[in-house]
């Protein structure tokens, strides 16, 4: 009798754990948690701690060199490696830094210094916000400047964002070649 009761208790515990696990929502990749009902995007405050770094671009510019470090919401890189595309709801955050440099034993070393802007993109396969000018071509687009890091300043993605992404049109508007973690392992 005790053995049967023990087996029943263990079975119920396993079933309860399975039901709890089963009832958890599928990964939404976090992007739509950053969007209000009108389609306004906010910058995630914890992206450096909770998002995966995809890669870094160095932009050499006579007006001031830049380093672009891009992060993806949890699970997004794994999904991309498996499917060759970003999942609906993927959030990408590109943080653009100025640079500084100095001679070091390894040569003229350059490093990031001072955030200039943040760009946030959210993958939208369903065209959820057709009346919002910051949504289109499969993404929501946002720009935040360092002097007001919580204020989204872009007004129309076609004017404010898309022009820089034209060369990446064939890769869903994202410069994936600079993100080695997206390549198959």
Steps between C-alpha positions, in 0.01 A plus 500: 500500500778744589679417174184569296441826684862605442472420130177699478657802675806490271277469192290798612814709562634413155166581339473831687852596390421406140178703499681803646772471237245443222293804602793741467466717189713441194802731479385831354860622471416804713447761231131561542549547875670827397205627294185680613158464333575779249829340394733731693826323580702546818864409544549202732680615812674172568616396154872495591430246775228287340546518124762309303779698333492425126809687385679830459562726202769765494415798282797714401380852435694828472232663720565245774542126504222284642447155640162338447419219743179308427300289744208260439219403734533161673464204267515708181846386388417134557178540300692672219758220486224238472275688255717746309278794599402702804196384694191717523550714812880498491641822646835631378680784677798670337700721732726747320805624688759761426859378525822589669848365435856499622825326418540179696745214485279328240481809279256788463208367707143631454210450740140608543437818697171670565172383350375721217172331402302179527301346218226250580336273244217255568416228248136523394392227258131586536497874424344581838524880478416600141405857600821565694776651278768327708387155390555344161709268287457234768636702792422764758772766507609738780784742577610625842770765550740513795377841620148355547548121517136420572347720229444340161580770240444339159179609329491293180711191444517564125663842559687438826614136482461318171762696305787354703359149458468496118820290458350242740167469319582145386558388859172635642647849554758370752877492442525135603851450357642681802328274750699176528269348764227474233709256296434130542720344764 
